[in-house]
Structures are given as structure tokens and as C-alpha cells.
Amino acid sequence: VTYTVSNTFPLKALNLFNLNAQTGEIHLKDALDFEDVRSYEIEIEARDGGTPPLSGHCKVVVEVLDVND
């Protein structure tokens, strides 16, 4: 199974999150700021190597908490 990002909201989330194509793990590349964006949506596709290949989709929602107030 391989994992790919099919869409993000806002678009700049592509620069903030890293998706491991083999494991599907999502990691942050940089810190998130509550005052900048309060939530991110990442649409992910999982596709197997069968013939024909099958795929599934999911949406990951990351809500940023304001921890300094």
C-alpha cells in the first residue's frame, strides 16, 4: 500500500506536513501557530499494488490549540 496526499486545506499545509508514502505516518515539518491557522484538512489516498489497483480515501483534520493564552 502506498499513501499520497490528494488535497489540503489551506494549500500551505503541503509545506507543513510530511506524509510517509510507505507507512502513512504524518509528521510536522515546522511549528503550527493558532493565530495563523486554526485547523488543517489533509485528504489522503491509499492505493494497493493489485491488478486492478484498489484505493481508499480519508480526510485527516488537525485542530491547533492555543496553548499560550
N, CA, C and O atoms as a Tinker XYZ file with bonds, in Angstrom:
   276  protein
     1  N      0.850000   -1.176000    0.000000    73     2
     2  CA     0.000000    0.000000    0.000000    64     1     3
     3  C      0.892000    1.234000    0.000000    63     2     4     5
     4  O      1.862000    1.310000    0.755000    81     3
     5  N      0.557000    2.204000   -0.855000    73     3     6
     6  CA     1.262000    3.483000   -0.859000    64     5     7
     7  C      0.279000    4.596000   -0.546000    63     6     8     9
     8  O     -0.891000    4.534000   -0.924000    81     7
     9  N      0.764000    5.606000    0.143000    73     7    10
    10  CA    -0.060000    6.715000    0.593000    64     9    11
    11  C      0.392000    7.997000   -0.089000    63    10    12    13
    12  O      1.590000    8.253000   -0.212000    81    11
    13  N     -0.574000    8.807000   -0.535000    73    11    14
    14  CA    -0.274000   10.099000   -1.142000    64    13    15
    15  C     -1.280000   11.132000   -0.645000    63    14    16    17
    16  O     -2.408000   10.797000   -0.283000    81    15
    17  N     -0.854000   12.385000   -0.634000    73    15    18
    18  CA    -1.752000   13.491000   -0.303000    64    17    19
    19  C     -2.480000   13.874000   -1.581000    63    18    20    21
    20  O     -1.850000   14.185000   -2.592000    81    19
    21  N     -3.816000   13.850000   -1.535000    73    19    22
    22  CA    -4.579000   14.206000   -2.730000    64    21    23
    23  C     -5.076000   15.643000   -2.697000    63    22    24    25
    24  O     -5.374000   16.213000   -3.746000    81    23
    25  N     -5.173000   16.245000   -1.501000    73    23    26
    26  CA    -5.628000   17.629000   -1.392000    64    25    27
    27  C     -5.370000   18.117000    0.028000    63    26    28    29
    28  O     -5.347000   17.322000    0.968000    81    27
    29  N     -5.176000   19.426000    0.186000    73    27    30
    30  CA    -5.045000   20.018000    1.515000    64    29    31
    31  C     -5.814000   21.327000    1.574000    63    30    32    33
    32  O     -6.018000   21.991000    0.558000    81    31
    33  N     -6.235000   21.685000    2.775000    73    31    34
    34  CA    -6.843000   22.987000    3.004000    64    33    35
    35  C     -6.327000   23.503000    4.334000    63    34    36    37
    36  O     -6.459000   22.797000    5.334000    81    35
    37  N     -5.759000   24.666000    4.402000    73    35    38
    38  CA    -5.375000   25.512000    3.277000    64    37    39
    39  C     -4.222000   24.881000    2.499000    63    38    40    41
    40  O     -3.578000   23.943000    2.969000    81    39
    41  N     -3.978000   25.406000    1.319000    73    39    42
    42  CA    -2.974000   24.847000    0.421000    64    41    43
    43  C     -1.577000   24.824000    1.038000    63    42    44    45
    44  O     -0.778000   23.942000    0.723000    81    43
    45  N     -1.277000   25.785000    1.913000    73    43    46
    46  CA     0.061000   25.844000    2.510000    64    45    47
    47  C      0.335000   24.673000    3.450000    63    46    48    49
    48  O      1.465000   24.515000    3.912000    81    47
    49  N     -0.662000   23.856000    3.742000    73    47    50
    50  CA    -0.447000   22.673000    4.580000    64    49    51
    51  C      0.525000   21.702000    3.922000    63    50    52    53
    52  O      1.161000   20.908000    4.615000    81    51
    53  N      0.652000   21.751000    2.593000    73    51    54
    54  CA     1.618000   20.893000    1.905000    64    53    55
    55  C      3.035000   21.149000    2.398000    63    54    56    57
    56  O      3.861000   20.236000    2.406000    81    55
    57  N      3.325000   22.377000    2.809000    73    55    58
    58  CA     4.666000   22.728000    3.275000    64    57    59
    59  C      4.866000   22.462000    4.765000    63    58    60    61
    60  O      5.995000   22.529000    5.252000    81    59
    61  N      3.798000   22.162000    5.495000    73    59    62
    62  CA     3.895000   21.986000    6.944000    64    61    63
    63  C      3.888000   20.530000    7.390000    63    62    64    65
    64  O      4.391000   20.204000    8.465000    81    63
    65  N      3.315000   19.649000    6.560000    73    63    66
    66  CA     3.177000   18.247000    6.941000    64    65    67
    67  C      3.940000   17.360000    5.966000    63    66    68    69
    68  O      4.036000   17.664000    4.777000    81    67
    69  N      4.483000   16.257000    6.484000    73    67    70
    70  CA     5.189000   15.288000    5.666000    64    69    71
    71  C      4.492000   13.937000    5.818000    63    70    72    73
    72  O      4.319000   13.452000    6.937000    81    71
    73  N      4.093000   13.329000    4.703000    73    71    74
    74  CA     3.428000   12.028000    4.706000    64    73    75
    75  C      4.408000   10.967000    4.234000    63    74    76    77
    76  O      4.963000   11.077000    3.141000    81    75
    77  N      4.626000    9.939000    5.050000    73    75    78
    78  CA     5.471000    8.817000    4.668000    64    77    79
    79  C      4.673000    7.927000    3.724000    63    78    80    81
    80  O      3.644000    7.378000    4.118000    81    79
    81  N      5.131000    7.777000    2.486000    73    79    82
    82  CA     4.382000    7.052000    1.458000    64    81    83
    83  C      4.261000    5.567000    1.761000    63    82    84    85
    84  O      3.322000    4.930000    1.284000    81    83
    85  N      5.183000    4.985000    2.544000    73    83    86
    86  CA     5.125000    3.560000    2.840000    64    85    87
    87  C      4.305000    3.238000    4.085000    63    86    88    89
    88  O      3.621000    2.215000    4.120000    81    87
    89  N      4.362000    4.089000    5.105000    73    87    90
    90  CA     3.682000    3.790000    6.361000    64    89    91
    91  C      2.401000    4.584000    6.574000    63    90    92    93
    92  O      1.545000    4.171000    7.356000    81    91
    93  N      2.254000    5.715000    5.892000    73    91    94
    94  CA     1.097000    6.575000    6.088000    64    93    95
    95  C      1.233000    7.509000    7.273000    63    94    96    97
    96  O      0.297000    8.248000    7.580000    81    95
    97  N      2.384000    7.496000    7.954000    73    95    98
    98  CA     2.588000    8.379000    9.104000    64    97    99
    99  C      2.714000    9.826000    8.653000    63    98   100   101
   100  O      3.342000   10.121000    7.636000    81    99
   101  N      2.113000   10.722000    9.422000    73    99   102
   102  CA     2.165000   12.156000    9.137000    64   101   103
   103  C      2.995000   12.826000   10.222000    63   102   104   105
   104  O      2.764000   12.619000   11.413000    81   103
   105  N      3.974000   13.638000    9.794000    73   103   106
   106  CA     4.836000   14.366000   10.729000    64   105   107
   107  C      4.824000   15.844000   10.372000    63   106   108   109
   108  O      4.623000   16.222000    9.218000    81   107
   109  N      5.046000   16.673000   11.392000    73   107   110
   110  CA     5.164000   18.114000   11.180000    64   109   111
   111  C      6.553000   18.459000   10.681000    63   110   112   113
   112  O      7.542000   17.905000   11.161000    81   111
   113  N      6.636000   19.365000    9.726000    73   111   114
   114  CA     7.915000   19.901000    9.262000    64   113   115
   115  C      8.288000   21.151000   10.042000    63   114   116   117
   116  O      9.469000   21.474000   10.170000    81   115
   117  N      7.280000   21.864000   10.568000    73   115   118
   118  CA     7.501000   23.128000   11.258000    64   117   119
   119  C      6.419000   23.292000   12.316000    63   118   120   121
   120  O      5.446000   22.538000   12.329000    81   119
   121  N      6.575000   24.251000   13.183000    73   119   122
   122  CA     5.591000   24.513000   14.237000    64   121   123
   123  C      4.316000   25.114000   13.642000    63   122   124   125
   124  O      4.351000   25.795000   12.617000    81   123
   125  N      3.197000   24.845000   14.307000    73   123   126
   126  CA     1.911000   25.408000   13.897000    64   125   127
   127  C      1.559000   26.562000   14.817000    63   126   128   129
   128  O      1.894000   26.536000   16.002000    81   127
   129  N      0.887000   27.573000   14.286000    73   127   130
   130  CA     0.516000   28.760000   15.058000    64   129   131
   131  C     -0.996000   28.923000   15.040000    63   130   132   133
   132  O     -1.596000   29.073000   13.976000    81   131
   133  N     -1.608000   28.895000   16.213000    73   131   134
   134  CA    -3.057000   29.029000   16.353000    64   133   135
   135  C     -3.560000   30.343000   15.772000    63   134   136   137
   136  O     -4.635000   30.386000   15.174000    81   135
   137  N     -2.790000   31.416000   15.943000    73   135   138
   138  CA    -3.217000   32.714000   15.432000    64   137   139
   139  C     -3.163000   32.778000   13.904000    63   138   140   141
   140  O     -3.841000   33.605000   13.295000    81   139
   141  N     -2.381000   31.929000   13.298000    73   139   142
   142  CA    -2.251000   31.902000   11.837000    64   141   143
   143  C     -3.371000   31.071000   11.206000    63   142   144   145
   144  O     -4.150000   31.590000   10.407000    81   143
   145  N     -3.456000   29.803000   11.555000    73   143   146
   146  CA    -4.491000   28.895000   11.036000    64   145   147
   147  C     -4.936000   28.001000   12.185000    63   146   148   149
   148  O     -4.102000   27.442000   12.898000    81   147
   149  N     -6.249000   27.864000   12.368000    73   147   150
   150  CA    -6.771000   27.088000   13.499000    64   149   151
   151  C     -6.987000   25.619000   13.187000    63   150   152   153
   152  O     -7.044000   24.800000   14.104000    81   151
   153  N     -7.108000   25.263000   11.904000    73   151   154
   154  CA    -7.252000   23.852000   11.567000    64   153   155
   155  C     -6.786000   23.602000   10.135000    63   154   156   157
   156  O     -6.808000   24.492000    9.284000    81   155
   157  N     -6.368000   22.369000    9.902000    73   155   158
   158  CA    -5.901000   21.929000    8.594000    64   157   159
   159  C     -6.666000   20.666000    8.216000    63   158   160   161
   160  O     -6.983000   19.841000    9.072000    81   159
   161  N     -6.958000   20.527000    6.933000    73   159   162
   162  CA    -7.571000   19.310000    6.418000    64   161   163
   163  C     -6.646000   18.721000    5.368000    63   162   164   165
   164  O     -6.238000   19.402000    4.427000    81   163
   165  N     -6.320000   17.446000    5.540000    73   163   166
   166  CA    -5.425000   16.750000    4.618000    64   165   167
   167  C     -6.174000   15.533000    4.094000    63   166   168   169
   168  O     -6.556000   14.656000    4.868000    81   167
   169  N     -6.384000   15.476000    2.784000    73   167   170
   170  CA    -7.026000   14.320000    2.166000    64   169   171
   171  C     -5.942000   13.368000    1.685000    63   170   172   173
   172  O     -5.023000   13.765000    0.969000    81   171
   173  N     -6.059000   12.104000    2.086000    73   171   174
   174  CA    -5.039000   11.109000    1.805000    64   173   175
   175  C     -5.657000    9.956000    1.023000    63   174   176   177
   176  O     -6.773000    9.518000    1.303000    81   175
   177  N     -4.898000    9.472000    0.032000    73   175   178
   178  CA    -5.311000    8.311000   -0.748000    64   177   179
   179  C     -4.355000    7.167000   -0.443000    63   178   180   181
   180  O     -3.138000    7.354000   -0.423000    81   179
   181  N     -4.912000    5.978000   -0.206000    73   179   182
   182  CA    -4.131000    4.754000   -0.033000    64   181   183
   183  C     -4.440000    3.862000   -1.226000    63   182   184   185
   184  O     -5.604000    3.612000   -1.538000    81   183
   185  N     -3.384000    3.378000   -1.899000    73   183   186
   186  CA    -3.564000    2.553000   -3.100000    64   185   187
   187  C     -2.705000    1.299000   -2.970000    63   186   188   189
   188  O     -1.533000    1.370000   -2.603000    81   187
   189  N     -3.310000    0.144000   -3.278000    73   187   190
   190  CA    -2.548000   -1.098000   -3.209000    64   189   191
   191  C     -1.917000   -1.418000   -4.561000    63   190   192   193
   192  O     -2.149000   -0.713000   -5.543000    81   191
   193  N     -1.131000   -2.466000   -4.606000    73   191   194
   194  CA    -0.420000   -2.829000   -5.821000    64   193   195
   195  C     -1.095000   -3.941000   -6.597000    63   194   196   197
   196  O     -0.451000   -4.598000   -7.416000    81   195
   197  N     -2.374000   -4.168000   -6.359000    73   195   198
   198  CA    -3.084000   -5.250000   -7.037000    64   197   199
   199  C     -3.408000   -4.935000   -8.486000    63   198   200   201
   200  O     -3.141000   -3.842000   -8.985000    81   199
   201  N     -3.999000   -5.938000   -9.152000    73   199   202
   202  CA    -4.430000   -5.767000  -10.536000    64   201   203
   203  C     -5.915000   -6.088000  -10.601000    63   202   204   205
   204  O     -6.274000   -7.261000  -10.498000    81   203
   205  N     -6.766000   -5.141000  -10.761000    73   203   206
   206  CA    -6.501000   -3.701000  -10.823000    64   205   207
   207  C     -6.232000   -3.153000   -9.422000    63   206   208   209
   208  O     -6.680000   -3.731000   -8.431000    81   207
   209  N     -5.500000   -2.035000   -9.338000    73   207   210
   210  CA    -5.229000   -1.453000   -8.016000    64   209   211
   211  C     -6.501000   -0.891000   -7.393000    63   210   212   213
   212  O     -7.326000   -0.273000   -8.066000    81   211
   213  N     -6.637000   -1.118000   -6.102000    73   211   214
   214  CA    -7.763000   -0.574000   -5.341000    64   213   215
   215  C     -7.263000    0.591000   -4.504000    63   214   216   217
   216  O     -6.099000    0.625000   -4.105000    81   215
   217  N     -8.148000    1.547000   -4.239000    73   215   218
   218  CA    -7.745000    2.705000   -3.442000    64   217   219
   219  C     -8.835000    3.078000   -2.459000    63   218   220   221
   220  O    -10.008000    2.749000   -2.641000    81   219
   221  N     -8.422000    3.766000   -1.421000    73   219   222
   222  CA    -9.334000    4.302000   -0.421000    64   221   223
   223  C     -8.902000    5.714000   -0.083000    63   222   224   225
   224  O     -7.745000    6.085000   -0.276000    81   223
   225  N     -9.837000    6.494000    0.420000    73   223   226
   226  CA    -9.555000    7.891000    0.740000    64   225   227
   227  C     -9.992000    8.183000    2.172000    63   226   228   229
   228  O    -10.933000    7.576000    2.684000    81   227
   229  N     -9.304000    9.109000    2.801000    73   227   230
   230  CA    -9.722000    9.591000    4.113000    64   229   231
   231  C     -9.324000   11.054000    4.251000    63   230   232   233
   232  O     -8.484000   11.554000    3.503000    81   231
   233  N     -9.932000   11.727000    5.208000    73   231   234
   234  CA    -9.599000   13.120000    5.500000    64   233   235
   235  C     -9.097000   13.188000    6.937000    63   234   236   237
   236  O     -9.765000   12.722000    7.860000    81   235
   237  N     -7.921000   13.769000    7.118000    73   235   238
   238  CA    -7.347000   13.975000    8.441000    64   237   239
   239  C     -7.520000   15.450000    8.788000    63   238   240   241
   240  O     -7.097000   16.325000    8.032000    81   239
   241  N     -8.141000   15.721000    9.927000    73   239   242
   242  CA    -8.340000   17.095000   10.383000    64   241   243
   243  C     -7.436000   17.330000   11.589000    63   242   244   245
   244  O     -7.506000   16.608000   12.584000    81   243
   245  N     -6.584000   18.353000   11.483000    73   243   246
   246  CA    -5.677000   18.723000   12.566000    64   245   247
   247  C     -6.170000   20.042000   13.131000    63   246   248   249
   248  O     -6.171000   21.058000   12.435000    81   247
   249  N     -6.590000   20.030000   14.394000    73   247   250
   250  CA    -7.032000   21.249000   15.076000    64   249   251
   251  C     -5.895000   21.758000   15.946000    63   250   252   253
   252  O     -5.332000   21.012000   16.748000    81   251
   253  N     -5.562000   23.025000   15.785000    73   251   254
   254  CA    -4.454000   23.648000   16.521000    64   253   255
   255  C     -5.029000   24.291000   17.771000    63   254   256   257
   256  O     -5.987000   25.061000   17.702000    81   255
   257  N     -4.432000   23.966000   18.926000    73   255   258
   258  CA    -4.860000   24.546000   20.206000    64   257   259
   259  C     -4.015000   25.761000   20.541000    63   258   260   261
   260  O     -2.831000   25.816000   20.210000    81   259
   261  N     -4.627000   26.729000   21.196000    73   259   262
   262  CA    -3.931000   27.932000   21.643000    64   261   263
   263  C     -3.416000   27.666000   23.057000    63   262   264   265
   264  O     -4.158000   27.818000   24.027000    81   263
   265  N     -2.150000   27.269000   23.175000    73   263   266
   266  CA    -1.633000   26.877000   24.476000    64   265   267
   267  C     -0.970000   28.006000   25.254000    63   266   268   269
   268  O     -0.684000   27.838000   26.440000    81   267
   269  N     -0.718000   29.142000   24.630000    73   267   270
   270  CA    -0.034000   30.232000   25.354000    64   269   271
   271  C     -0.981000   31.268000   25.936000    63   270   272   273
   272  O     -0.513000   32.251000   26.511000    81   271
   273  N     -2.288000   31.094000   25.814000    73   271   274
   274  CA    -3.250000   32.045000   26.404000    64   273   275
   275  C     -3.936000   31.433000   27.607000    63   274   276
   276  O     -4.776000   32.079000   28.234000    81   275
